[in-house]
Structure formats: C-alpha cells, structure tokens
C-alpha cells in the first residue's frame, strides 16, 4: 500500500487499487518534465535533442519488450494478459505522449519568434481550408487508432479470419505507436483551436459547463471501478445483454462515479490544495513600474 502513497511504480497486480497506476507514472513524468524544462531553458537545442532521444529510447524499449515476451493486443488472448503485465502501465512505455505534450509550447515559442503568433496567423480562405483538411486527417488518424485493434478480432459468421492473428511486427507497431499517434491527432486539433481556426469547435469544448467535469474527471476515474464492481458483486443473477440495460447501467455508473468524485473533491482534493497553498512560500509582489514621463516629472 505504501507504494501508492509514495507515487512510485508498482506491480498493479499486487495492490488493492490497481487502476491507480497512473499516479506513479504521472509523478515520474513530472520529475522528467522539470529536468527537461531546466535543460531547455539553458540550451534549447540540447533540450530538443534530449527530449526526442528519450522518446526514441521509449519506442525502442517498447518494441524490444513486445518481441521478447511475445505480447499481443487481442483482449481475449493470453498474450494480452502478458501485455498488461509487462507494458500497459509501465512509465517507459507511456512517456512519449507526455513528451509530445511537453514540446508543443516549444513549437509555439519557435513559431512566435519567427512572427507566427496568435492573432497574426494567415486568415485567407485557402489557409483555413488547409487547416480544416489537416484537422480532418488528424481526426481520421485518431479514429483509425481506435478501430485498428479490431483487425485482430475474428471475422463474422462464415469468415475464415481468426482472432489473435497479428504478427509480432503488427503488435509491436500498434502497441508502440497507437497512443503517440492519438496524442498527435489531439495536438493538431488543439493547436488549430489555439489559433482560432475552429471557432465553433473551440467554443464548444471551452464552454464553462465543462469546468466542473474537468475538475472531477480523474476522481470519477478513481471511483468508477468501485461503483461497477460493487453493483456487480451485489447482483442476484447473471447479466443479460440488451441495449436498454447497457444504457441504464452506463448512465447510473456515470452519475454515481461523478457523485463520488464530488465527495472526494470536497473532502480530500480541495482541503489538500488549500493546505498546500498555505505551506508554500508566498511570492513577493513586484513593484509597479513608473512610466518614464511620470519619473521625469517627479525628478
């Protein structure tokens, strides 16, 4: 239990709340991020080289582990269980998407230094069409990353296609690059919103109605397995599939998970955030700058 309190990696098969594995990863990513930002501040070129090198090392290690342990992504196969154990929650496999998010401000800073900043971007019809086309391609890439895994499932009735038929190369490519490609798609859309090329989409996603959900989403993630498993454990019969049953269970699970997340936020997150704010040293306010004309008049 103490590994969860220390935010260090652990074997998620040997803890009581295995789905909290990302807390340890997030802590490691934060440490790496601080180091990389410090290096970037001293030398932008070396910061870029170090960050991209870490990403390449992660790709290489992930591919090596996939081949070494013959991992696969067919969810009902034994090789998927091995994948969950050897790679799914490991920080060295998960860090590329974090690094991708880390370098986005660097890219924007690079563009800003060359005159391309928010408010000065090209607004011609052709520029808008190009950005929209790129965003559509990014969306298609994200959809492909979600449905690509379905190609390893068995075919329908009468089909000769077998499940778990992917080669080691196919499994390695999907496991290594699917999440970074998904993150790249999100990055493209986010940057397009930043430059206001997608005003309707940007306005919908940045609406204030999403604010409470953004504060409760991770709490809901932590609570929802308890809701699902407690409901299942107290059933008196086996589940039977129907569309109505799926919809009702999904809605009930979501409401109960976010309700639990609100309780956790009130009793744990908000008090701890307030306590942390009290413990941190207060920054001294900077003195207001006196305009040159006023200084000259006062002299």
C-alpha positions in Angstrom: 0.0 0.0 0.0 2.9 2.4 0.7 3.9 2.5 -2.9 0.6 4.2 -3.8 1.2 6.8 -1.1 4.8 7.5 -2.4 3.7 7.8 -6.1 6.3 5.3 -7.3 5.8 2.5 -9.8 4.4 -0.8 -8.5 3.1 -4.1 -9.8 -0.5 -3.3 -10.4 -1.4 -7.0 -10.0 -0.3 -6.8 -6.3 -2.2 -3.8 -5.0 -5.7 -3.2 -3.9 -6.4 -0.4 -6.3 -4.5 -1.4 -9.4 -6.2 1.2 -11.6 -4.4 4.0 -9.7 -1.2 3.0 -11.5 -1.1 6.3 -13.5 -0.5 8.3 -10.3 3.0 6.8 -10.1 3.6 7.4 -13.8 2.4 11.0 -13.5 4.9 11.6 -10.7 7.8 10.2 -12.8 6.7 12.3 -15.8 6.6 15.4 -13.6 10.2 14.8 -12.5 11.4 14.2 -16.0 9.5 17.3 -17.2 11.2 19.5 -14.6 14.6 18.2 -15.7 13.9 18.7 -19.4 12.5 22.2 -18.9 15.6 23.1 -17.0 17.8 21.8 -19.8 15.7 23.5 -22.4 16.0 26.8 -20.5 19.8 26.6 -20.6 20.1 25.2 -24.2 17.0 24.9 -26.4 18.9 22.7 -28.9 20.1 20.3 -26.2 16.6 20.3 -24.7 15.1 19.2 -28.0 17.8 16.5 -28.5 17.4 15.1 -25.0 13.5 15.0 -25.3 13.5 13.4 -28.7 16.1 10.9 -27.6 14.0 9.9 -24.7 11.1 9.4 -27.0 13.1 7.2 -29.3 14.5 5.2 -26.4 11.0 4.6 -25.2 9.9 3.4 -28.7 12.9 1.0 -28.9 12.4 -0.4 -25.4 8.7 -1.0 -26.1 9.4 -2.8 -29.3 12.0 -4.9 -27.6 9.7 -5.9 -24.8 6.9 -6.8 -27.3 9.2 -9.2 -29.1 10.9 -10.5 -26.0 7.7 -11.6 -24.3 5.6 -12.1 -27.5 3.0 -9.6 -26.4 -0.3 -9.0 -28.3 -3.4 -6.8 -28.1 -6.2 -9.3 -28.7 -8.1 -8.7 -25.5 -9.2 -12.3 -25.0 -5.8 -13.8 -25.7 -3.1 -14.9 -23.3 -0.6 -12.6 -24.9 -2.8 -9.6 -23.9 -2.6 -10.6 -20.3 1.2 -10.6 -20.7 1.0 -7.2 -22.4 -1.0 -5.9 -19.4 1.7 -7.2 -17.0 4.9 -6.2 -19.0 3.9 -2.9 -20.7 0.5 -1.5 -20.2 1.2 0.6 -17.1 5.0 1.0 -17.4 6.2 4.6 -17.5 8.9 3.8 -20.1 6.2 2.8 -22.5 3.7 5.6 -21.6 6.1 8.6 -21.6 6.1 9.5 -25.4 2.6 11.1 -25.3 3.7 13.2 -22.2 6.8 14.3 -24.1 4.7 15.2 -27.1 2.6 17.5 -24.9 5.8 18.9 -23.4 7.2 20.1 -26.7 4.0 21.7 -28.0 4.8 25.0 -26.2 8.3 24.8 -27.5 7.0 24.6 -31.1 4.6 27.5 -30.4 7.5 29.5 -29.0 9.6 28.7 -32.0 6.8 29.9 -34.3 6.3 33.0 -32.2 10.0 34.0 -32.5 9.5 33.9 -36.3 6.4 36.0 -36.3 3.7 33.4 -36.3 1.8 34.1 -33.1 -1.9 34.1 -32.1 -3.7 36.9 -33.9 -1.2 37.1 -36.8 -1.8 33.7 -38.4 -2.9 33.6 -42.1 -6.7 34.1 -42.4 -7.2 33.5 -46.1 -9.7 31.1 -47.4 -7.0 28.7 -48.6 -5.2 28.8 -45.2 -8.5 27.9 -43.4 -9.2 25.1 -45.9 -5.7 23.6 -45.4 -6.0 23.7 -41.6 -9.5 22.1 -41.7 -8.2 19.4 -44.0 -5.3 18.7 -41.7 -7.7 18.5 -38.7 -9.9 16.1 -40.6 -6.9 13.9 -41.3 -6.0 14.1 -37.6 -9.5 13.0 -36.6 -9.3 10.1 -39.1 -6.0 9.1 -37.6 -7.5 9.1 -34.1 -10.4 7.0 -35.3 -8.1 4.6 -37.0 -6.1 4.2 -33.8 -9.3 3.2 -32.0 -10.6 0.8 -34.6 -7.2 -0.6 -35.8 -7.2 -3.1 -33.0 -10.4 -4.6 -34.4 -8.4 -6.0 -37.3 -7.1 -8.6 -34.9 -10.5 -9.9 -33.9 -12.2 -12.9 -35.6 -14.4 -12.4 -38.7 -18.1 -12.7 -38.7 -20.2 -15.8 -39.4 -18.7 -17.8 -42.2 -15.4 -15.9 -42.2 -12.1 -17.7 -42.2 -10.4 -14.8 -40.3 -9.1 -16.0 -37.0 -8.6 -14.0 -33.8 -5.1 -13.1 -32.5 -3.6 -13.5 -35.9 -1.4 -10.5 -35.9 2.4 -10.9 -36.4 4.9 -9.7 -33.9 5.6 -6.7 -36.1 1.9 -5.7 -36.2 1.6 -6.0 -32.5 4.8 -4.0 -31.9 3.7 -1.2 -34.2 0.3 -0.9 -32.6 1.5 -1.1 -29.0 4.3 1.3 -29.6 2.8 4.0 -31.9 -1.0 4.0 -31.4 -1.0 6.2 -28.3 1.6 8.7 -29.6 -0.4 8.9 -32.9 -3.6 9.5 -30.9 -1.8 12.3 -29.0 -0.5 13.8 -32.2 -4.1 14.0 -33.6 -5.3 15.7 -30.4 -2.3 18.1 -30.6 -3.1 19.1 -34.1 -6.7 19.9 -33.2 -5.7 21.7 -30.0 -3.2 23.9 -31.9 -5.8 24.7 -34.6 -8.2 25.8 -31.8 -5.4 27.9 -30.3 -5.0 29.8 -33.5 -8.9 30.1 -33.7 -9.2 28.2 -37.0 -12.0 26.1 -35.5 -14.1 28.7 -33.6 -17.3 26.6 -33.2 -15.4 23.5 -32.1 -13.2 25.6 -29.8 -16.1 27.4 -28.3 -18.0 24.2 -27.6 -15.0 22.5 -25.9 -14.0 25.6 -23.9 -17.6 26.3 -22.6 -17.8 26.9 -18.9 -20.2 24.0 -18.5 -17.2 21.6 -18.8 -15.3 23.2 -15.9 -16.8 21.1 -13.1 -16.3 17.9 -15.1 -12.7 18.8 -15.8 -12.1 19.1 -12.0 -13.9 15.8 -11.3 -12.9 13.6 -14.2 -9.8 12.0 -12.5 -11.8 11.5 -9.3 -14.5 9.8 -11.3 -11.9 7.5 -12.9 -10.7 6.5 -9.4 -14.3 6.0 -8.1 -15.9 4.3 -11.1 -14.4 0.8 -10.6 -15.8 0.7 -7.1 -19.2 1.6 -8.4 -19.1 -1.0 -11.2 -17.7 -3.8 -9.0 -20.0 -3.2 -6.1 -23.0 -3.2 -8.3 -21.8 -6.5 -10.0 -21.0 -8.1 -6.6 -24.5 -7.5 -5.3 -26.3 -8.8 -8.3 -28.5 -11.9 -7.7 -28.5 -13.0 -11.4 -26.1 -13.0 -14.3 -26.1 -10.0 -16.6 -28.2 -10.3 -19.7 -27.4 -8.0 -22.7 -29.9 -5.5 -24.0 -29.5 -2.0 -25.3 -31.7 -0.6 -22.6 -29.8 -2.4 -19.9 -26.5 -1.1 -21.2 -27.8 2.5 -21.4 -29.2 2.4 -17.9 -26.1 0.9 -16.4 -23.8 3.3 -18.2 -25.9 6.3 -17.1 -26.2 5.1 -13.5 -22.4 4.3 -13.3 -21.6 7.8 -14.6 -23.9 9.6 -12.2 -22.6 7.6 -9.2 -19.0 7.9 -10.2 -19.1 11.7 -10.6 -21.1 12.0 -7.3 -18.4 10.1 -5.6 -15.8 12.2 -7.3 -17.5 15.4 -6.0 -17.4 14.0 -2.4 -13.7 13.2 -2.8 -13.0 16.7 -4.2 -14.8 18.3 -1.2 -13.2 16.1 1.5 -9.8 15.5 0.0 -8.7 17.4 -3.0 -9.8 20.9 -2.1 -8.7 20.8 1.5 -5.3 19.4 0.5 -4.9 22.0 -2.2 -5.7 24.8 0.3 -3.3 23.3 2.8 -0.6 23.1 0.2 -1.2 26.8 -0.7 -0.7 27.7 3.0 2.5 25.8 3.2 4.1 27.2 0.1 6.0 30.5 0.5 4.2 33.5 -0.8 5.8 35.3 -3.7 6.5 39.0 -3.1 4.6 41.3 -5.3 6.7 43.1 -7.9 6.8 46.9 -7.5 4.8 48.7 -10.1 6.8 50.3 -12.9 6.7 54.0 -13.1 6.3 55.4 -16.6 9.3 57.4 -17.9 7.3 60.6 -18.3 6.0 60.4 -14.7 9.5 59.7 -13.4 10.8 62.8 -15.2 8.0 64.9 -13.8 8.8 63.8 -10.3 12.5 64.3 -10.6 
